[in-house]
């Protein structure tokens, strides 16, 4: 059981690095926190509510997500190659060719972005365990951005942009009105997803710590790991309400730093339990 928990922890860490409520306060391993009005909140009930049926659905969805991540990486590499080539082409362009070269480069980038958004939308719509408000907000932001990109592509094809500056103004509007709201919605979604992973982990740790076969020293280490991981929870909750991608990234970075020492506590728990088992089997 300890070994499988170690695997689960590593999966959780990888998810939080790569990719994102009811409780707005730091959780406590005692099982409850005081609210501002003097009431008591059962944090474990809140965690179970957030997790829902996530565990049973994730095994199937993980295949979908893995395929999407592979596609995204290929698309990202293709985009970076395109951008590098365009930078070179624009630098080499003269006064007469600068506009068409710039527009064709931008058109290619926008087409790739649309394809990437379309793939992302299909995955987000299937993502299990995410609050509907968060999922709907991101899907709406994706739709709005896609709908805004297409007229720009059509405008390039129709040669409506007569100067580079005219196009850059349209691109700036696309950024502020559609792309930035999409980024914020995506960061909030990522916070919901990461919080769901973390709560699944905390619930599993709590269950493991209550197993009768554990020696007290092992149980103590697992509970220490639980408290360690809990430190990241309020940071992920805060990331759900950020207004900028930069603020969200700050919360994610702090959450990651908080959980860096946690896996070693589970390693120690596993080692202690294995040593106990070996000693027991060696006795006459």
HELIX and SHEET records of a PDB file:
HELIX    1   1 UNK A    2  UNK A   18  1                                  17    
HELIX    2   2 UNK A   43  UNK A   51  1                                   9    
HELIX    3   3 UNK A   54  UNK A   92  1                                  39    
HELIX    4   4 UNK A   98  UNK A  126  1                                  29    
HELIX    5   5 UNK A  132  UNK A  157  1                                  26    
HELIX    6   6 UNK A  164  UNK A  174  1                                  11    
HELIX    7   7 UNK A  175  UNK A  179  3                                   5    
HELIX    8   8 UNK A  180  UNK A  209  1                                  30    
HELIX    9   9 UNK A  216  UNK A  239  1                                  24    
HELIX   10  10 UNK A  245  UNK A  259  1                                  15    
HELIX   11  11 UNK A  262  UNK A  282  1                                  21    
SHEET    1   A 2 UNK A  32  UNK A  34  0                                        
SHEET    2   A 2 UNK A  40  UNK A  42 -1                                        
END                                                                             
